[in-house]
Amino acid sequence: MPELRTDRLLLRRWRECDLEPWAAMNADSEVREHLGELLTREQSDATVAAMQAEFDDRGFGWWALEARKTGEFVGRVGLDEVDEDMPFTGVDIGWRLRRSAWGHGYATEAALACLDFAFEVLGLPEVVASTTVKNLRSQAVMRRIGMTRDPADDFEDPSVPEGPLRRCVLYRTPAELRTACATRRDTISTTRPPGPLRRPRG
């Protein structure tokens, strides 16, 4: 599993010490507000084993997310194959952070690193992302990383029972759009006069 680094974050292999904080996240009703039922410790540990096995098998998947300054485990971020029963195909990007890590721009920063990996290393033509219609925080991150939504792509998640979590939105970003955005950012960075840095949001 390759490690990815950003200014503030380390995307790395899962460790034994991650199991407890990951289980706490999966037992937190606010963290799982748009995900469904809470998980037991046994169920949570099983997800880590599955994520590790899938990454080793495919060469991509879910990284554990660590704050470089403190070494603290703050969640997960990564890429996953879209389930076969979904009304769309491809590779999906996602993130989940512990509540103490919300509001610091970590999701945006980590997701941008994942997109770079998806397009520059894996050579994917497109990356998609989905969430419930009411998960506005996650949708905001999708827009900040350059993804766009066509309401015609909204769908009912067949794996979710009837209820408020079933209706979902779909965002997309093709490789060529990501490259164009990166080129524009490079141009702006070389022409903009020096100024105070702004902390990323997300």
N, C-alpha and C positions, 0 to 999 in steps of 0.2 A: 504494500500500500504506500504510494508516494505521499510525502508530506508537502503541504502547501503553506506558505507564509504570506501574511499581509503585514501592514504596519503594526497592527495590534493583536493579531490572531494567529494561532497555529492550528491548521487542520491536520489531524494526525490519526494514527491507529488507536483503537480503543484499548484501554488498560483496565486492570482489575479494580483500581481505585475509582474508576468512572461509574462502576455499577451502582453504588449507593446514591450519588447525586442524580444519576439517570432515573433510578427507581423513584426518588423523591419527586422528580419532574412528572413522571407518569402517574403519580398518586395525587398530583396537584390539580384540582378542578379548574383553576383558571388557565393553566397551561394547556389542559386538554378540552377546553371549552368548545372548540370546533373539531375535535377529533373523536369524540365518543366516550365510551366508558373508561373509568380509571383502570389501571393495571395493577395486579399484585406484584410482589417482588419477584416471584418465580416467572411470571409472564414477561416482566421487564427485562430480566436477565436473559431470557430466551431471545428477545429481539436483538440484543447485542451479539449473541452467538450467530444469529442468522445474518446480521449485517456484515459481520466479519467474513463469513463464509461466502456471501454473495460478492463482496469486493474482491476477495482472492480469486474467485472463479471468473469474474467478468472484467476485472481491471478498473472498475469504478463502482461507486456506491456511496455509503454514508460515512463521513469522517466524524470523529469526536472533535469538538471545538474547544480550544483552550485560549484564555487570555494570556498573552505572552508576558505581560508585566507582572502578573501575580501567579501564573501557573494554574489558575483556577479553571476547572471544567465548567463551561457555560452552556453546553448544549450539543446539538449536532447540525450538520449541514451536508448536502450531498446531491447525488444524481441517482435516479432509479428508473428502471424500465417500467413503462406504463403497463398496468395489468391488462390481460387479454380481453377481459369482459368490458373494458371501457370503450366509449364511442369514439375514441381517437387513439393514435399510436405514437410511439416515439420514446424519448427520454425526458423524464420529469425532474425538475430541480425543486428542492425543498429545504426547510430549516425549522428548527424548534429550539427555543432558548429557555433557560430557567428564568423565572420572573425577575430575579435580581439583575439579570443581564439585559432586560428590556430598556429601550430608550437611549441606548448608547451608539446606535448605528452598526452594531455587530452583524445583524442579519444581512444588511445591505453589503457590508464589506466582505463578508464570507461568501455571499452569493455571487458577487462579481468575480471572486477567485475561482469559484466553481465553473462559471461560464467560460472563463479563460481556459480552464482545463478541458472543458467539453469541446470547445471549438479548436483550440490550438494543439492539444495533445490527442484527443479522441477523434478529431475531425468530423464531429457531428454536423449535419446540415441545419439542425434546428433543435431548440430546447423548449419544452413547454412547462407550465406550472398551473396547478389547480388548487382551489380552496373553496370553502363554503361561501355563499353569497354574502353572509353577514360578517365574514372575517376581513374587516376593512384594514386592519393593521398589516396583514400579510399581503393584501392586494396593493397597499401603498408601497411595500418593498418591491413587488413585481414591477410596478411602474418606475420606481427609482432606478432599477437595474436595466431599464430600457425595454421591458416587455410590454406588449399591447394586447388588448382584449377586443374580440368581436363578439357582441352579445349573441349572435347566431350560433356561436360555439358553446354557449352555456348548456349544461347537461344535468341529468339526474344520475347520481352515483349508484350503480346497481348493487354495490356491496353494502350500502347503508339502508337501514329500515326507513319506512316512511316517517317523515318528521323534519325538523328544521335544518338538519345536517345533510339532507339528501340533495338539495339543489346546489349546484356548484358553478363556478365560473372558470374559464380557461384562458390563460395568457400564453403568448408565444413570442419567441425571438429567433429569427433566422440568423445563420452565421454571417451572412453578408451585411445585415443591419448592425450587428455587433461590431464588425470590422469598421464600418462607416462611422459609427459613434466613437470608437476608439481613435480613429483618425482625426475627427473633429476636435476631440478633447486634447490631443497632442498639439494641434494647430493653435487652439486657444491658449494652452499652457505656455507656448513659446511667444505669443504676442501680447498676452495680458500683462499689464504692469504689476509689479510686486504689491501684495496686499496681505491683510491678515488672513490666516487660514480659518476656514469654517469647519466645525465639527460635523461629520456626516450624521445623518438621521437614520432611524430605522430600528 
